[in-house]
């Protein structure tokens, strides 16, 4: 559950922390574009959340992380 919330929080839309990380790497004009349209990104975030698209966005990342954790556990415990 924690991994899922962490991955979800990294989506680069303004209410989430991913937007704060992304904005550090953007050039000046892209930062301005991002900040000027922040309210539109909030609406996009709500639509993604309400329609259930968040699951489709997060699932590949969660599957990758989970399989990696399982492989590490198998290596450590030699199962």
N, C-alpha and C positions, 0 to 999 in steps of 0.2 A: 504494500500500500504506500509506504513512504517513497519508494522508488518511482511509483506512478505519479505521485504528487510532485516530486522533484522534477521529473521530466516535463510534466505539464507546466510547471512554473517557468521552465526555460523557453516556452513558446514566445517568440519576440513580438508580443502585442502589449501595448502600454499598461494595462493593469498588472501585468506579470513581470517578474524580474528579468526575463529574457530580453525585454525591450531595453532595460537599463544596461545590460551587457552589450547588446548589439549597437546601441548608440555610441558607445566608446570607440568602436571601430569604423564608423561611417565617416565619409568625407563631409565637409562643412555643409554643402548644399543638400546632401541626403539627410543630414541631421535637421536642417531647417524644414525640409519636406515632411519628415517624420513628426516633428513637433507641431507644425502647422495643421496637420491632419490627425492629430491625436484623438479627437472626438470621433472621427470616422473609425479609427482602429478600436475604440471602445465598443462601438456598435458591432464591428466585425467579431470581436471577442465574444460578445453576447450571443451572436448568431451561431458561432462555432460551438459554444457551450450548450445552447438550447436545442440545436438540431442534432446534436450527438456526433458531429464531425470530429470533435476532440479525440474520441476513441480511435478513429482512423488515423489521426495524426500521431498519436502517442504509441499505438500498438507496435509498430515496427521497432521503435526505440526500446520499448519495454521488453520485447522478445529478444532483442540483441543483448541487452543487459542481463536478463534472466538466464539466458543460455551461457553467457560468460561466467556468471556467478556459479552456475551448476558445474561447469567445466573446472573452475577453480576448486570447488568443493570436492569433486571427483579426484582431482590431482592430489589434493592435500590428504584425503582419507583413503586414497588408492582403491576406489570402488569401481 
